[in-house]
Amino acid sequence: MMRILILASLVSGIAISVPKIVDGRLEKTVDSKPQATAMAVKTPVSYSSGRDVVLTADARGHFVGKFKINGRKVDGLIDTGATAVAINRSTARKLGVSVTPGMFKYRVSTANGATKAARVELRSVELGPIRVRDVEAFVLDDNSLGGMLVGMSFLNRLKSFQARDGKLVLKR
């Protein structure tokens, strides 16, 4: 069975990276105290060169933004340690993403421990002028994730992304 690593820093106030061995491979996971609610996005966003986005870190050092998933708005946290975009069931419903119980066949590691997730494909993920089509994502139960993490299945499709001096520059 395929294993996916999803960091649940979206639902934590403080996240500490620790190594973890999963199926004989070293993976990075997060030790955190989860919260039940998703955070409101207050990160300043600016656009440059017409196709780039610059996010400023929030007070906790996280980069959050207002995304459009399949044309619907949702707040998300950029997480370079997450293998893929991860959304909870409630957010999936709001975005028009359907999942059935039989789809929950992928094991994922989160701050709350191992759980099952459903693999889905998002038609589009947008942040300002950046749009990526057909993005792999995983849906987790609400008690495993408080909102949306934007992981490498989105970030790897960009020309580049770089964090420096409290700013994250995303280039398409």
C-alpha positions as CSV (number, residue, x, y, z in Angstrom):
1,M,0.0,0.0,0.0
2,M,1.3,3.5,-0.9
3,R,2.2,5.8,2.0
4,I,2.0,9.6,1.7
5,L,3.5,12.0,4.2
6,I,1.3,15.0,5.1
7,L,2.4,17.4,7.7
8,A,-0.4,18.8,9.7
9,S,1.2,22.2,10.7
10,L,-2.0,23.9,9.5
11,V,-3.7,22.8,12.6
12,S,-0.9,23.5,15.0
13,G,0.4,26.5,16.8
14,I,3.9,25.2,17.0
15,A,5.5,22.5,14.8
16,I,8.7,20.7,15.4
17,S,10.3,18.6,12.7
18,V,11.4,15.1,13.8
19,P,12.6,12.2,11.8
20,K,10.5,9.1,11.5
21,I,11.1,5.8,9.8
22,V,8.1,4.6,7.7
23,D,8.4,1.3,5.7
24,G,12.2,1.4,6.0
25,R,12.5,5.0,4.7
26,L,13.3,8.1,6.7
27,E,10.5,10.7,6.5
28,K,10.1,14.0,8.2
29,T,7.0,14.4,10.3
30,V,5.7,17.0,12.7
31,D,5.1,16.9,16.4
32,S,2.4,19.4,17.3
33,K,-0.7,19.9,19.3
34,P,-3.7,20.0,16.9
35,Q,-6.5,22.5,17.0
36,A,-10.0,21.8,15.7
37,T,-10.4,24.9,13.6
38,A,-8.7,26.2,10.5
39,M,-6.9,29.5,10.7
40,A,-8.0,32.7,9.1
41,V,-5.6,34.1,6.6
42,K,-4.0,37.4,7.5
43,T,-0.8,37.1,5.5
44,P,0.0,40.0,3.2
45,V,0.1,38.9,-0.4
46,S,1.7,40.9,-3.3
47,Y,2.1,40.1,-6.9
48,S,5.0,40.9,-9.1
49,S,5.9,40.4,-12.8
50,G,2.2,39.5,-13.5
51,R,2.7,35.8,-12.8
52,D,4.6,35.7,-9.5
53,V,3.2,35.7,-5.9
54,V,5.0,36.9,-2.8
55,L,3.7,35.9,0.6
56,T,4.8,37.4,3.8
57,A,5.2,35.0,6.8
58,D,2.6,35.4,9.5
59,A,3.5,35.9,13.2
60,R,4.2,32.2,13.6
61,G,6.5,32.1,10.5
62,H,3.9,30.3,8.3
63,F,3.0,31.2,4.7
64,V,-0.8,31.2,4.2
65,G,-2.8,32.4,1.3
66,K,-6.3,32.7,-0.2
67,F,-6.5,30.0,-2.8
68,K,-9.1,29.1,-5.4
69,I,-9.7,25.4,-5.7
70,N,-11.9,24.4,-8.6
71,G,-13.0,28.0,-8.7
72,R,-14.0,28.2,-5.0
73,K,-12.1,30.2,-2.4
74,V,-10.3,28.5,0.5
75,D,-7.5,29.5,2.9
76,G,-4.5,27.3,2.8
77,L,-1.0,27.0,4.3
78,I,2.0,26.3,2.2
79,D,3.8,23.3,3.5
80,T,7.0,22.2,1.7
81,G,7.2,19.1,3.9
82,A,3.8,17.8,2.6
83,T,3.9,15.4,-0.3
84,A,0.7,16.6,-1.7
85,V,-2.2,19.1,-1.2
86,A,-4.3,17.9,1.7
87,I,-7.8,18.9,2.6
88,N,-10.2,17.8,5.2
89,R,-13.7,16.4,4.4
90,S,-15.6,19.6,5.3
91,T,-13.4,21.6,2.9
92,A,-13.7,19.0,0.2
93,R,-17.5,19.3,0.4
94,K,-17.3,23.1,0.1
95,L,-15.0,22.7,-2.9
96,G,-17.4,20.2,-4.6
97,V,-14.9,17.4,-4.2
98,S,-16.7,14.1,-3.8
99,V,-15.3,11.2,-1.8
100,T,-16.7,7.8,-0.9
101,P,-15.7,5.6,2.1
102,G,-14.1,3.1,-0.3
103,M,-11.7,5.8,-1.6
104,F,-9.9,6.0,1.8
105,K,-7.2,3.5,1.1
106,Y,-4.0,5.5,1.4
107,R,-2.0,5.5,4.6
108,V,-0.8,9.0,5.6
109,S,1.3,10.3,8.5
110,T,0.1,13.4,10.2
111,A,0.8,15.2,13.5
112,N,-2.2,13.2,14.9
113,G,-0.7,9.9,13.8
114,A,-1.3,7.6,10.9
115,T,-4.7,7.7,9.2
116,K,-6.3,6.8,5.9
117,A,-6.9,9.3,3.1
118,A,-8.7,9.4,-0.3
119,R,-6.7,10.4,-3.4
120,V,-8.5,13.0,-5.6
121,E,-7.5,15.2,-8.4
122,L,-8.3,19.0,-8.2
123,R,-9.2,20.5,-11.6
124,S,-7.3,23.7,-10.7
125,V,-5.4,25.3,-7.8
126,E,-5.0,29.1,-8.0
127,L,-3.1,31.6,-5.9
128,G,-3.4,35.1,-7.4
129,P,-2.2,34.9,-11.0
130,I,-0.8,31.4,-10.6
131,R,-3.0,28.6,-11.8
132,V,-2.0,24.9,-11.9
133,R,-4.4,22.3,-13.4
134,D,-5.0,18.7,-12.4
135,V,-3.3,18.7,-9.0
136,E,-3.1,15.5,-6.9
137,A,-4.6,15.9,-3.5
138,F,-5.6,13.8,-0.5
139,V,-8.8,14.2,1.6
140,L,-8.5,13.4,5.3
141,D,-11.1,13.2,8.1
142,D,-11.8,16.5,9.8
143,N,-10.3,15.2,13.1
144,S,-6.9,14.6,11.3
145,L,-6.7,18.0,9.5
146,G,-8.2,21.4,10.3
147,G,-8.3,22.9,6.8
148,M,-6.0,22.8,3.8
149,L,-2.2,22.2,3.4
150,V,-0.7,23.1,0.0
151,G,2.1,20.7,-0.5
152,M,4.6,19.6,-3.2
153,S,2.0,18.3,-5.7
154,F,1.2,22.0,-6.3
155,L,4.7,23.5,-5.6
156,N,6.6,21.1,-7.9
157,R,4.5,22.3,-10.8
158,L,5.8,25.9,-10.4
159,K,8.9,27.3,-12.1
160,S,10.3,27.9,-8.6
161,F,9.5,28.8,-5.1
162,Q,11.9,30.3,-2.5
163,A,11.6,31.4,1.1
164,R,14.0,34.1,2.4
165,D,13.8,36.9,4.8
166,G,10.2,36.2,5.9
167,K,9.0,36.1,2.3
168,L,8.0,33.2,0.0
169,V,8.2,33.9,-3.7
170,L,6.2,31.6,-6.0
171,K,7.0,31.8,-9.7
172,R,4.9,30.3,-12.4
